[in-house]
Amino acid sequence: MVPFSFAGQELVLAGPRALYWPAEQALLVADLHLEKASYFARHGQLLPPYDSRETLERIAVAIRETGARRVLCLGDNFHDVDGAARLEPHAAGMLAALVRATDWVWITGNHDQGVVGEGAALPELELAGLVLRHEAVTGEARPELSGHWHPRLRVNARGRTVARPCWVRSERKLVLPAFGALTGGMDAADPAIIAALQPASVVDALLPAKGRLVQYPLWRAA
């Protein structure tokens, strides 16, 4: 649990992938991609069909550890249009219990073209001066929280490359890492991510390490 400030709000990195907003008692997660394994199985690539269970268990743990009363999912909630219908009974029951226990909001993303489950579904949400959406909008002047890019920080250490999910922050934008159990990642310094966070003077990667906030510079304006 690592606190930091963003756009006048006190936020907390709740583990390696979730964000907690104490003033709103809200847990924020992005890119769950529920039922990704079953999607690939339908197309001939067999994967263990338990990614949704693991992802929902992670959310349950984060709710318990933070005491969150709200859950705000920042898009790409299910991996495809039929994902909600493919949830096996155990995972469906887990999701239903979590939605009943919290004020649950689905922000829709580019993968969310169908049913996203119980709870409110919105294209974006403005809350306490912050805009919550799936994909950062270049040129957005308001403070913004988003997902979409699955950022990962890659660092060369002792002759090997270490990759970790991370947050990417500019002065007015914060991109969350992918929360889902079966999600890959994009280099946090990729030009597409840097462009999405404009206008900016600085762009940094953030991650928690031993209870402290670690910042890695990714980009600086000329």
Secondary structure, DSSP 8 states (H G I E B T S, - for coil): -EEEEETTEEEEEETTTEEEEGGGTEEEEB---BTHHHHHHHTT----TTHHHHHHHHHHHHHHHHT-SEEEEES--BSSTTHHHH--HHHHHHHHHHHHHSEEEEE--TT--S---SSEEES-EEETTEEE-SS--TT--S-EEE-SS-EEEEEEETTEEEEEE-EEE-SSEEE--B-STT---EETT-HHHHHHT-S-SEEEEEEEETTEEEEEEEEE--
